[in-house]
Amino acid sequence: MSNLLTQDQVFEIADTVYCAVIEELGITPQCVVDYPDGSGSTDTEKGSNLYFVIEDTIKHAINFNELEVTP
């Protein structure tokens, strides 16, 4: 049985949901920090944990099979 979504689609959905959740809850500063040089941002430990919970929940909901991922 092949996956309903590609791995990239799972990542894109997880990222969209993650950004919406942290913005809605007003916890962006606790989840994302800017690089000091202004070149971008990165997730804090709390942010990373939340992102992976969302990603894993999506994968579980669609019975995503890691072994069927094609490069």
mmCIF file of the N, C-alpha and C atoms, coordinates in Angstrom:
data_MODEL
# 
_entry.id   MODEL 
# 
loop_
_atom_site.group_PDB 
_atom_site.id 
_atom_site.type_symbol 
_atom_site.label_atom_id 
_atom_site.label_alt_id 
_atom_site.label_comp_id 
_atom_site.label_asym_id 
_atom_site.label_entity_id 
_atom_site.label_seq_id 
_atom_site.pdbx_PDB_ins_code 
_atom_site.Cartn_x 
_atom_site.Cartn_y 
_atom_site.Cartn_z 
_atom_site.occupancy 
_atom_site.B_iso_or_equiv 
_atom_site.pdbx_formal_charge 
_atom_site.auth_seq_id 
_atom_site.auth_comp_id 
_atom_site.auth_asym_id 
_atom_site.auth_atom_id 
_atom_site.pdbx_PDB_model_num 
ATOM 1   N N  . MET A 1 1  ? 0.843  -1.173 0.000  1.00 0.00 ? 1  MET A N  1 
ATOM 2   C CA . MET A 1 1  ? 0.000  0.000  0.000  1.00 0.00 ? 1  MET A CA 1 
ATOM 3   C C  . MET A 1 1  ? 0.893  1.242  0.000  1.00 0.00 ? 1  MET A C  1 
ATOM 4   N N  . SER A 1 2  ? 0.640  2.148  -0.922 1.00 0.00 ? 2  SER A N  1 
ATOM 5   C CA . SER A 1 2  ? 1.496  3.328  -0.974 1.00 0.00 ? 2  SER A CA 1 
ATOM 6   C C  . SER A 1 2  ? 0.943  4.427  -0.073 1.00 0.00 ? 2  SER A C  1 
ATOM 7   N N  . ASN A 1 3  ? 1.808  5.363  0.240  1.00 0.00 ? 3  ASN A N  1 
ATOM 8   C CA . ASN A 1 3  ? 1.433  6.456  1.128  1.00 0.00 ? 3  ASN A CA 1 
ATOM 9   C C  . ASN A 1 3  ? 0.434  7.393  0.450  1.00 0.00 ? 3  ASN A C  1 
ATOM 10  N N  . LEU A 1 4  ? -0.482 7.911  1.239  1.00 0.00 ? 4  LEU A N  1 
ATOM 11  C CA . LEU A 1 4  ? -1.481 8.858  0.756  1.00 0.00 ? 4  LEU A CA 1 
ATOM 12  C C  . LEU A 1 4  ? -0.821 10.182 0.367  1.00 0.00 ? 4  LEU A C  1 
ATOM 13  N N  . LEU A 1 5  ? 0.206  10.580 1.113  1.00 0.00 ? 5  LEU A N  1 
ATOM 14  C CA . LEU A 1 5  ? 0.946  11.812 0.866  1.00 0.00 ? 5  LEU A CA 1 
ATOM 15  C C  . LEU A 1 5  ? 2.430  11.503 0.735  1.00 0.00 ? 5  LEU A C  1 
ATOM 16  N N  . THR A 1 6  ? 3.144  12.369 0.033  1.00 0.00 ? 6  THR A N  1 
ATOM 17  C CA . THR A 1 6  ? 4.593  12.232 -0.008 1.00 0.00 ? 6  THR A CA 1 
ATOM 18  C C  . THR A 1 6  ? 5.158  12.761 1.313  1.00 0.00 ? 6  THR A C  1 
ATOM 19  N N  . GLN A 1 7  ? 6.402  12.433 1.573  1.00 0.00 ? 7  GLN A N  1 
ATOM 20  C CA . GLN A 1 7  ? 7.045  12.927 2.778  1.00 0.00 ? 7  GLN A CA 1 
ATOM 21  C C  . GLN A 1 7  ? 7.112  14.456 2.760  1.00 0.00 ? 7  GLN A C  1 
ATOM 22  N N  . ASP A 1 8  ? 7.386  15.034 1.596  1.00 0.00 ? 8  ASP A N  1 
ATOM 23  C CA . ASP A 1 8  ? 7.424  16.493 1.484  1.00 0.00 ? 8  ASP A CA 1 
ATOM 24  C C  . ASP A 1 8  ? 6.063  17.113 1.778  1.00 0.00 ? 8  ASP A C  1 
ATOM 25  N N  . GLN A 1 9  ? 4.988  16.466 1.352  1.00 0.00 ? 9  GLN A N  1 
ATOM 26  C CA . GLN A 1 9  ? 3.654  16.970 1.643  1.00 0.00 ? 9  GLN A CA 1 
ATOM 27  C C  . GLN A 1 9  ? 3.359  16.907 3.143  1.00 0.00 ? 9  GLN A C  1 
ATOM 28  N N  . VAL A 1 10 ? 3.790  15.838 3.784  1.00 0.00 ? 10 VAL A N  1 
ATOM 29  C CA . VAL A 1 10 ? 3.624  15.725 5.239  1.00 0.00 ? 10 VAL A CA 1 
ATOM 30  C C  . VAL A 1 10 ? 4.365  16.866 5.925  1.00 0.00 ? 10 VAL A C  1 
ATOM 31  N N  . PHE A 1 11 ? 5.615  17.117 5.501  1.00 0.00 ? 11 PHE A N  1 
ATOM 32  C CA . PHE A 1 11 ? 6.416  18.199 6.091  1.00 0.00 ? 11 PHE A CA 1 
ATOM 33  C C  . PHE A 1 11 ? 5.740  19.547 5.881  1.00 0.00 ? 11 PHE A C  1 
ATOM 34  N N  . GLU A 1 12 ? 5.209  19.777 4.679  1.00 0.00 ? 12 GLU A N  1 
ATOM 35  C CA . GLU A 1 12 ? 4.568  21.053 4.368  1.00 0.00 ? 12 GLU A CA 1 
ATOM 36  C C  . GLU A 1 12 ? 3.316  21.271 5.221  1.00 0.00 ? 12 GLU A C  1 
ATOM 37  N N  . ILE A 1 13 ? 2.507  20.240 5.362  1.00 0.00 ? 13 ILE A N  1 
ATOM 38  C CA . ILE A 1 13 ? 1.305  20.342 6.196  1.00 0.00 ? 13 ILE A CA 1 
ATOM 39  C C  . ILE A 1 13 ? 1.684  20.555 7.653  1.00 0.00 ? 13 ILE A C  1 
ATOM 40  N N  . ALA A 1 14 ? 2.662  19.799 8.136  1.00 0.00 ? 14 ALA A N  1 
ATOM 41  C CA . ALA A 1 14 ? 3.100  19.937 9.529  1.00 0.00 ? 14 ALA A CA 1 
ATOM 42  C C  . ALA A 1 14 ? 3.610  21.347 9.786  1.00 0.00 ? 14 ALA A C  1 
ATOM 43  N N  . ASP A 1 15 ? 4.373  21.892 8.854  1.00 0.00 ? 15 ASP A N  1 
ATOM 44  C CA . ASP A 1 15 ? 4.908  23.246 9.011  1.00 0.00 ? 15 ASP A CA 1 
ATOM 45  C C  . ASP A 1 15 ? 3.785  24.278 9.027  1.00 0.00 ? 15 ASP A C  1 
ATOM 46  N N  . THR A 1 16 ? 2.814  24.126 8.151  1.00 0.00 ? 16 THR A N  1 
ATOM 47  C CA . THR A 1 16 ? 1.682  25.053 8.095  1.00 0.00 ? 16 THR A CA 1 
ATOM 48  C C  . THR A 1 16 ? 0.884  25.016 9.391  1.00 0.00 ? 16 THR A C  1 
ATOM 49  N N  . VAL A 1 17 ? 0.596  23.809 9.875  1.00 0.00 ? 17 VAL A N  1 
ATOM 50  C CA . VAL A 1 17 ? -0.160 23.666 11.117 1.00 0.00 ? 17 VAL A CA 1 
ATOM 51  C C  . VAL A 1 17 ? 0.645  24.221 12.288 1.00 0.00 ? 17 VAL A C  1 
ATOM 52  N N  . TYR A 1 18 ? 1.927  23.899 12.345 1.00 0.00 ? 18 TYR A N  1 
ATOM 53  C CA . TYR A 1 18 ? 2.812  24.375 13.417 1.00 0.00 ? 18 TYR A CA 1 
ATOM 54  C C  . TYR A 1 18 ? 2.798  25.899 13.487 1.00 0.00 ? 18 TYR A C  1 
ATOM 55  N N  . CYS A 1 19 ? 3.008  26.547 12.351 1.00 0.00 ? 19 CYS A N  1 
ATOM 56  C CA . CYS A 1 19 ? 3.047  28.016 12.333 1.00 0.00 ? 19 CYS A CA 1 
ATOM 57  C C  . CYS A 1 19 ? 1.709  28.611 12.754 1.00 0.00 ? 19 CYS A C  1 
ATOM 58  N N  . ALA A 1 20 ? 0.613  28.017 12.300 1.00 0.00 ? 20 ALA A N  1 
ATOM 59  C CA . ALA A 1 20 ? -0.705 28.518 12.678 1.00 0.00 ? 20 ALA A CA 1 
ATOM 60  C C  . ALA A 1 20 ? -0.961 28.350 14.170 1.00 0.00 ? 20 ALA A C  1 
ATOM 61  N N  . VAL A 1 21 ? -0.563 27.222 14.724 1.00 0.00 ? 21 VAL A N  1 
ATOM 62  C CA . VAL A 1 21 ? -0.790 26.943 16.151 1.00 0.00 ? 21 VAL A CA 1 
ATOM 63  C C  . VAL A 1 21 ? 0.015  27.892 17.028 1.00 0.00 ? 21 VAL A C  1 
ATOM 64  N N  . ILE A 1 22 ? 1.300  28.044 16.743 1.00 0.00 ? 22 ILE A N  1 
ATOM 65  C CA . ILE A 1 22 ? 2.106  28.900 17.622 1.00 0.00 ? 22 ILE A CA 1 
ATOM 66  C C  . ILE A 1 22 ? 1.680  30.359 17.513 1.00 0.00 ? 22 ILE A C  1 
ATOM 67  N N  . GLU A 1 23 ? 1.223  30.765 16.327 1.00 0.00 ? 23 GLU A N  1 
ATOM 68  C CA . GLU A 1 23 ? 0.740  32.135 16.169 1.00 0.00 ? 23 GLU A CA 1 
ATOM 69  C C  . GLU A 1 23 ? -0.586 32.321 16.915 1.00 0.00 ? 23 GLU A C  1 
ATOM 70  N N  . GLU A 1 24 ? -1.497 31.387 16.746 1.00 0.00 ? 24 GLU A N  1 
ATOM 71  C CA . GLU A 1 24 ? -2.809 31.475 17.400 1.00 0.00 ? 24 GLU A CA 1 
ATOM 72  C C  . GLU A 1 24 ? -2.678 31.472 18.923 1.00 0.00 ? 24 GLU A C  1 
ATOM 73  N N  . LEU A 1 25 ? -1.772 30.670 19.441 1.00 0.00 ? 25 LEU A N  1 
ATOM 74  C CA . LEU A 1 25 ? -1.581 30.597 20.888 1.00 0.00 ? 25 LEU A CA 1 
ATOM 75  C C  . LEU A 1 25 ? -0.673 31.700 21.437 1.00 0.00 ? 25 LEU A C  1 
ATOM 76  N N  . GLY A 1 26 ? -0.075 32.468 20.542 1.00 0.00 ? 26 GLY A N  1 
ATOM 77  C CA . GLY A 1 26 ? 0.805  33.550 20.973 1.00 0.00 ? 26 GLY A CA 1 
ATOM 78  C C  . GLY A 1 26 ? 2.094  33.076 21.624 1.00 0.00 ? 26 GLY A C  1 
ATOM 79  N N  . ILE A 1 27 ? 2.584  31.920 21.177 1.00 0.00 ? 27 ILE A N  1 
ATOM 80  C CA . ILE A 1 27 ? 3.792  31.351 21.778 1.00 0.00 ? 27 ILE A CA 1 
ATOM 81  C C  . ILE A 1 27 ? 4.978  31.328 20.815 1.00 0.00 ? 27 ILE A C  1 
ATOM 82  N N  . THR A 1 28 ? 4.898  32.109 19.758 1.00 0.00 ? 28 THR A N  1 
ATOM 83  C CA . THR A 1 28 ? 5.987  32.135 18.780 1.00 0.00 ? 28 THR A CA 1 
ATOM 84  C C  . THR A 1 28 ? 7.344  32.425 19.428 1.00 0.00 ? 28 THR A C  1 
ATOM 85  N N  . PRO A 1 29 ? 7.438  33.430 20.336 1.00 0.00 ? 29 PRO A N  1 
ATOM 86  C CA . PRO A 1 29 ? 8.754  33.700 20.939 1.00 0.00 ? 29 PRO A CA 1 
ATOM 87  C C  . PRO A 1 29 ? 9.305  32.535 21.778 1.00 0.00 ? 29 PRO A C  1 
ATOM 88  N N  . GLN A 1 30 ? 8.434  31.667 22.257 1.00 0.00 ? 30 GLN A N  1 
ATOM 89  C CA . GLN A 1 30 ? 8.875  30.514 23.038 1.00 0.00 ? 30 GLN A CA 1 
ATOM 90  C C  . GLN A 1 30 ? 9.265  29.343 22.133 1.00 0.00 ? 30 GLN A C  1 
ATOM 91  N N  . CYS A 1 31 ? 8.866  29.416 20.861 1.00 0.00 ? 31 CYS A N  1 
ATOM 92  C CA . CYS A 1 31 ? 9.091  28.294 19.946 1.00 0.00 ? 31 CYS A CA 1 
ATOM 93  C C  . CYS A 1 31 ? 10.096 28.581 18.832 1.00 0.00 ? 31 CYS A C  1 
ATOM 94  N N  . VAL A 1 32 ? 10.279 29.841 18.495 1.00 0.00 ? 32 VAL A N  1 
ATOM 95  C CA . VAL A 1 32 ? 11.157 30.215 17.388 1.00 0.00 ? 32 VAL A CA 1 
ATOM 96  C C  . VAL A 1 32 ? 12.036 31.375 17.821 1.00 0.00 ? 32 VAL A C  1 
ATOM 97  N N  . VAL A 1 33 ? 13.328 31.271 17.535 1.00 0.00 ? 33 VAL A N  1 
ATOM 98  C CA . VAL A 1 33 ? 14.252 32.363 17.825 1.00 0.00 ? 33 VAL A CA 1 
ATOM 99  C C  . VAL A 1 33 ? 15.001 32.744 16.547 1.00 0.00 ? 33 VAL A C  1 
ATOM 100 N N  . ASP A 1 34 ? 15.257 34.038 16.403 1.00 0.00 ? 34 ASP A N  1 
ATOM 101 C CA . ASP A 1 34 ? 16.011 34.536 15.257 1.00 0.00 ? 34 ASP A CA 1 
ATOM 102 C C  . ASP A 1 34 ? 17.497 34.357 15.497 1.00 0.00 ? 34 ASP A C  1 
ATOM 103 N N  . TYR A 1 35 ? 18.226 34.093 14.407 1.00 0.00 ? 35 TYR A N  1 
ATOM 104 C CA . TYR A 1 35 ? 19.677 34.074 14.491 1.00 0.00 ? 35 TYR A CA 1 
ATOM 105 C C  . TYR A 1 35 ? 20.151 35.500 14.769 1.00 0.00 ? 35 TYR A C  1 
ATOM 106 N N  . PRO A 1 36 ? 21.177 35.657 15.586 1.00 0.00 ? 36 PRO A N  1 
ATOM 107 C CA . PRO A 1 36 ? 21.666 37.007 15.922 1.00 0.00 ? 36 PRO A CA 1 
ATOM 108 C C  . PRO A 1 36 ? 22.073 37.833 14.702 1.00 0.00 ? 36 PRO A C  1 
ATOM 109 N N  . ASP A 1 37 ? 22.566 37.171 13.653 1.00 0.00 ? 37 ASP A N  1 
ATOM 110 C CA . ASP A 1 37 ? 23.011 37.911 12.467 1.00 0.00 ? 37 ASP A CA 1 
ATOM 111 C C  . ASP A 1 37 ? 21.874 38.240 11.507 1.00 0.00 ? 37 ASP A C  1 
ATOM 112 N N  . GLY A 1 38 ? 20.642 37.865 11.879 1.00 0.00 ? 38 GLY A N  1 
ATOM 113 C CA . GLY A 1 38 ? 19.482 38.187 11.056 1.00 0.00 ? 38 GLY A CA 1 
ATOM 114 C C  . GLY A 1 38 ? 19.317 37.330 9.821  1.00 0.00 ? 38 GLY A C  1 
ATOM 115 N N  . SER A 1 39 ? 20.050 36.219 9.750  1.00 0.00 ? 39 SER A N  1 
ATOM 116 C CA . SER A 1 39 ? 20.015 35.372 8.555  1.00 0.00 ? 39 SER A CA 1 
ATOM 117 C C  . SER A 1 39 ? 18.868 34.371 8.541  1.00 0.00 ? 39 SER A C  1 
ATOM 118 N N  . GLY A 1 40 ? 18.032 34.382 9.555  1.00 0.00 ? 40 GLY A N  1 
ATOM 119 C CA . GLY A 1 40 ? 16.924 33.438 9.596  1.00 0.00 ? 40 GLY A CA 1 
ATOM 120 C C  . GLY A 1 40 ? 16.522 33.134 11.019 1.00 0.00 ? 40 GLY A C  1 
ATOM 121 N N  . SER A 1 41 ? 15.893 31.990 11.188 1.00 0.00 ? 41 SER A N  1 
ATOM 122 C CA . SER A 1 41 ? 15.437 31.598 12.519 1.00 0.00 ? 41 SER A CA 1 
ATOM 123 C C  . SER A 1 41 ? 15.537 30.089 12.685 1.00 0.00 ? 41 SER A C  1 
ATOM 124 N N  . THR A 1 42 ? 15.367 29.655 13.913 1.00 0.00 ? 42 THR A N  1 
ATOM 125 C CA . THR A 1 42 ? 15.392 28.235 14.223 1.00 0.00 ? 42 THR A CA 1 
ATOM 126 C C  . THR A 1 42 ? 14.410 27.964 15.350 1.00 0.00 ? 42 THR A C  1 
ATOM 127 N N  . ASP A 1 43 ? 13.992 26.728 15.445 1.00 0.00 ? 43 ASP A N  1 
ATOM 128 C CA . ASP A 1 43 ? 13.072 26.349 16.516 1.00 0.00 ? 43 ASP A CA 1 
ATOM 129 C C  . ASP A 1 43 ? 13.827 26.154 17.823 1.00 0.00 ? 43 ASP A C  1 
ATOM 130 N N  . THR A 1 44 ? 13.169 26.514 18.904 1.00 0.00 ? 44 THR A N  1 
ATOM 131 C CA . THR A 1 44 ? 13.686 26.188 20.230 1.00 0.00 ? 44 THR A CA 1 
ATOM 132 C C  . THR A 1 44 ? 13.389 24.717 20.484 1.00 0.00 ? 44 THR A C  1 
ATOM 133 N N  . GLU A 1 45 ? 13.828 24.198 21.612 1.00 0.00 ? 45 GLU A N  1 
ATOM 134 C CA . GLU A 1 45 ? 13.517 22.807 21.958 1.00 0.00 ? 45 GLU A CA 1 
ATOM 135 C C  . GLU A 1 45 ? 12.001 22.609 22.046 1.00 0.00 ? 45 GLU A C  1 
ATOM 136 N N  . LYS A 1 46 ? 11.322 23.563 22.673 1.00 0.00 ? 46 LYS A N  1 
ATOM 137 C CA . LYS A 1 46 ? 9.859  23.492 22.785 1.00 0.00 ? 46 LYS A CA 1 
ATOM 138 C C  . LYS A 1 46 ? 9.218  23.502 21.397 1.00 0.00 ? 46 LYS A C  1 
ATOM 139 N N  . GLY A 1 47 ? 9.723  24.366 20.515 1.00 0.00 ? 47 GLY A N  1 
ATOM 140 C CA . GLY A 1 47 ? 9.189  24.444 19.162 1.00 0.00 ? 47 GLY A CA 1 
ATOM 141 C C  . GLY A 1 47 ? 9.419  23.165 18.382 1.00 0.00 ? 47 GLY A C  1 
ATOM 142 N N  . SER A 1 48 ? 10.620 22.623 18.483 1.00 0.00 ? 48 SER A N  1 
ATOM 143 C CA . SER A 1 48 ? 10.925 21.364 17.790 1.00 0.00 ? 48 SER A CA 1 
ATOM 144 C C  . SER A 1 48 ? 10.042 20.233 18.284 1.00 0.00 ? 48 SER A C  1 
ATOM 145 N N  . ASN A 1 49 ? 9.874  20.154 19.594 1.00 0.00 ? 49 ASN A N  1 
ATOM 146 C CA . ASN A 1 49 ? 9.021  19.099 20.155 1.00 0.00 ? 49 ASN A CA 1 
ATOM 147 C C  . ASN A 1 49 ? 7.596  19.218 19.638 1.00 0.00 ? 49 ASN A C  1 
ATOM 148 N N  . LEU A 1 50 ? 7.066  20.439 19.612 1.00 0.00 ? 50 LEU A N  1 
ATOM 149 C CA . LEU A 1 50 ? 5.706  20.647 19.115 1.00 0.00 ? 50 LEU A CA 1 
ATOM 150 C C  . LEU A 1 50 ? 5.605  20.277 17.647 1.00 0.00 ? 50 LEU A C  1 
ATOM 151 N N  . TYR A 1 51 ? 6.578  20.707 16.842 1.00 0.00 ? 51 TYR A N  1 
ATOM 152 C CA . TYR A 1 51 ? 6.567  20.377 15.418 1.00 0.00 ? 51 TYR A CA 1 
ATOM 153 C C  . TYR A 1 51 ? 6.527  18.862 15.201 1.00 0.00 ? 51 TYR A C  1 
ATOM 154 N N  . PHE A 1 52 ? 7.383  18.124 15.922 1.00 0.00 ? 52 PHE A N  1 
ATOM 155 C CA . PHE A 1 52 ? 7.437  16.680 15.720 1.00 0.00 ? 52 PHE A CA 1 
ATOM 156 C C  . PHE A 1 52 ? 6.181  15.971 16.212 1.00 0.00 ? 52 PHE A C  1 
ATOM 157 N N  . VAL A 1 53 ? 5.531  16.511 17.224 1.00 0.00 ? 53 VAL A N  1 
ATOM 158 C CA . VAL A 1 53 ? 4.237  15.957 17.656 1.00 0.00 ? 53 VAL A CA 1 
ATOM 159 C C  . VAL A 1 53 ? 3.223  16.120 16.527 1.00 0.00 ? 53 VAL A C  1 
ATOM 160 N N  . ILE A 1 54 ? 3.204  17.284 15.907 1.00 0.00 ? 54 ILE A N  1 
ATOM 161 C CA . ILE A 1 54 ? 2.279  17.536 14.796 1.00 0.00 ? 54 ILE A CA 1 
ATOM 162 C C  . ILE A 1 54 ? 2.601  16.624 13.621 1.00 0.00 ? 54 ILE A C  1 
ATOM 163 N N  . GLU A 1 55 ? 3.882  16.547 13.252 1.00 0.00 ? 55 GLU A N  1 
ATOM 164 C CA . GLU A 1 55 ? 4.292  15.699 12.128 1.00 0.00 ? 55 GLU A CA 1 
ATOM 165 C C  . GLU A 1 55 ? 3.935  14.233 12.394 1.00 0.00 ? 55 GLU A C  1 
ATOM 166 N N  . ASP A 1 56 ? 4.252  13.746 13.571 1.00 0.00 ? 56 ASP A N  1 
ATOM 167 C CA . ASP A 1 56 ? 3.958  12.347 13.904 1.00 0.00 ? 56 ASP A CA 1 
ATOM 168 C C  . ASP A 1 56 ? 2.459  12.078 13.917 1.00 0.00 ? 56 ASP A C  1 
ATOM 169 N N  . THR A 1 57 ? 1.674  13.045 14.361 1.00 0.00 ? 57 THR A N  1 
ATOM 170 C CA . THR A 1 57 ? 0.216  12.889 14.379 1.00 0.00 ? 57 THR A CA 1 
ATOM 171 C C  . THR A 1 57 ? -0.333 12.780 12.962 1.00 0.00 ? 57 THR A C  1 
ATOM 172 N N  . ILE A 1 58 ? 0.193  13.593 12.055 1.00 0.00 ? 58 ILE A N  1 
ATOM 173 C CA . ILE A 1 58 ? -0.228 13.513 10.654 1.00 0.00 ? 58 ILE A CA 1 
ATOM 174 C C  . ILE A 1 58 ? 0.141  12.155 10.074 1.00 0.00 ? 58 ILE A C  1 
ATOM 175 N N  . LYS A 1 59 ? 1.378  11.733 10.302 1.00 0.00 ? 59 LYS A N  1 
ATOM 176 C CA . LYS A 1 59 ? 1.817  10.431 9.775  1.00 0.00 ? 59 LYS A CA 1 
ATOM 177 C C  . LYS A 1 59 ? 0.965  9.297  10.329 1.00 0.00 ? 59 LYS A C  1 
ATOM 178 N N  . HIS A 1 60 ? 0.659  9.351  11.616 1.00 0.00 ? 60 HIS A N  1 
ATOM 179 C CA . HIS A 1 60 ? -0.161 8.309  12.224 1.00 0.00 ? 60 HIS A CA 1 
ATOM 180 C C  . HIS A 1 60 ? -1.574 8.324  11.621 1.00 0.00 ? 60 HIS A C  1 
ATOM 181 N N  . ALA A 1 61 ? -2.123 9.497  11.407 1.00 0.00 ? 61 ALA A N  1 
ATOM 182 C CA . ALA A 1 61 ? -3.484 9.619  10.890 1.00 0.00 ? 61 ALA A CA 1 
ATOM 183 C C  . ALA A 1 61 ? -3.632 9.041  9.490  1.00 0.00 ? 61 ALA A C  1 
ATOM 184 N N  . ILE A 1 62 ? -2.565 9.093  8.704  1.00 0.00 ? 62 ILE A N  1 
ATOM 185 C CA . ILE A 1 62 ? -2.650 8.573  7.335  1.00 0.00 ? 62 ILE A CA 1 
ATOM 186 C C  . ILE A 1 62 ? -1.898 7.252  7.175  1.00 0.00 ? 62 ILE A C  1 
ATOM 187 N N  . ASN A 1 63 ? -1.500 6.663  8.287  1.00 0.00 ? 63 ASN A N  1 
ATOM 188 C CA . ASN A 1 63 ? -0.745 5.400  8.257  1.00 0.00 ? 63 ASN A CA 1 
ATOM 189 C C  . ASN A 1 63 ? 0.485  5.502  7.359  1.00 0.00 ? 63 ASN A C  1 
ATOM 190 N N  . PHE A 1 64 ? 1.243  6.573  7.554  1.00 0.00 ? 64 PHE A N  1 
ATOM 191 C CA . PHE A 1 64 ? 2.436  6.825  6.738  1.00 0.00 ? 64 PHE A CA 1 
ATOM 192 C C  . PHE A 1 64 ? 3.477  5.755  7.006  1.00 0.00 ? 64 PHE A C  1 
ATOM 193 N N  . ASN A 1 65 ? 4.008  5.170  5.943  1.00 0.00 ? 65 ASN A N  1 
ATOM 194 C CA . ASN A 1 65 ? 5.011  4.116  6.057  1.00 0.00 ? 65 ASN A CA 1 
ATOM 195 C C  . ASN A 1 65 ? 6.368  4.670  5.635  1.00 0.00 ? 65 ASN A C  1 
ATOM 196 N N  . GLU A 1 66 ? 7.257  4.851  6.608  1.00 0.00 ? 66 GLU A N  1 
ATOM 197 C CA . GLU A 1 66 ? 8.590  5.401  6.332  1.00 0.00 ? 66 GLU A CA 1 
ATOM 198 C C  . GLU A 1 66 ? 9.358  4.546  5.311  1.00 0.00 ? 66 GLU A C  1 
ATOM 199 N N  . LEU A 1 67 ? 9.070  3.258  5.263  1.00 0.00 ? 67 LEU A N  1 
ATOM 200 C CA . LEU A 1 67 ? 9.806  2.358  4.364  1.00 0.00 ? 67 LEU A CA 1 
ATOM 201 C C  . LEU A 1 67 ? 9.413  2.570  2.901  1.00 0.00 ? 67 LEU A C  1 
ATOM 202 N N  . GLU A 1 68 ? 8.303  3.253  2.650  1.00 0.00 ? 68 GLU A N  1 
ATOM 203 C CA . GLU A 1 68 ? 7.852  3.479  1.288  1.00 0.00 ? 68 GLU A CA 1 
ATOM 204 C C  . GLU A 1 68 ? 8.264  4.844  0.748  1.00 0.00 ? 68 GLU A C  1 
ATOM 205 N N  . VAL A 1 69 ? 9.111  5.557  1.455  1.00 0.00 ? 69 VAL A N  1 
ATOM 206 C CA . VAL A 1 69 ? 9.533  6.880  1.018  1.00 0.00 ? 69 VAL A CA 1 
ATOM 207 C C  . VAL A 1 69 ? 10.549 6.720  -0.091 1.00 0.00 ? 69 VAL A C  1 
ATOM 208 N N  . THR A 1 70 ? 10.296 7.423  -1.188 1.00 0.00 ? 70 THR A N  1 
ATOM 209 C CA . THR A 1 70 ? 11.238 7.398  -2.293 1.00 0.00 ? 70 THR A CA 1 
ATOM 210 C C  . THR A 1 70 ? 12.018 8.700  -2.309 1.00 0.00 ? 70 THR A C  1 
ATOM 211 N N  . PRO A 1 71 ? 13.280 8.637  -2.660 1.00 0.00 ? 71 PRO A N  1 
ATOM 212 C CA . PRO A 1 71 ? 14.113 9.855  -2.651 1.00 0.00 ? 71 PRO A CA 1 
ATOM 213 C C  . PRO A 1 71 ? 13.661 10.890 -3.652 1.00 0.00 ? 71 PRO A C  1 
# 
